[in-house]
Amino acid sequence: MSSKVSTELSRRLLATSKETQESVLESTIDILLASGCESPIEALMGAATLLYDQLFMGGPRLEICSAADFQNQERGKRLLISQMPVGNYRIDWVLVERGGFIFIECDGHDFHERTKEQAARDRSKDRDIQRNGVPILRFTGSEIYRDPMYCAEQALSFLDERGQVRA
């Protein structure tokens, strides 16, 4: 999704009722799915993060970009990056601000912890990432479906608290 689309969503959100906000959330999910999110829960988490930033974090501060576009972004921007390759892994979402960042993983039942092997792979990924000093937040699909705005608030608040983390 381009920053132009993010800016347009921001304008619409700031002047809307709760019902319209839910409609914008749904249309944002559709846009994210069409632009590369691999699952509905990833799209819901991304859309909720954008919406929460707009409504409660003094937005519009957060811009969404793809991993391919990340290198072309200005330093210092607050970014939400989708599908970021990191070593042997692909991270669902990366939140970046002031050079600090956190990883967000969205664990749907189909791909996470359905088997012992999947659970072991996720735990190994977490250890590898944390060993390099990067915080990783992992949300279950049930958590995201139940209250996507709460999950978004947790991620954005964690990023704000970790302002000293450096890339």
Secondary structure, DSSP 8 states (H G I E B T S, - for coil): --HHHHHHHHHHHHT--HHHHHHHHHHHHHHHHHTT-SSHHHHHHHHHHHHHHHHHSSSS-EEEEEHHHHTTS-TT-EEEEEEEEETTEEEEEEEEETTEEEEEEEE-TTTSSSSHHHHHHHHHHHHHHHHTT--EEEEEHHHHHH-HHHHHHHHHHHHHHTTT---
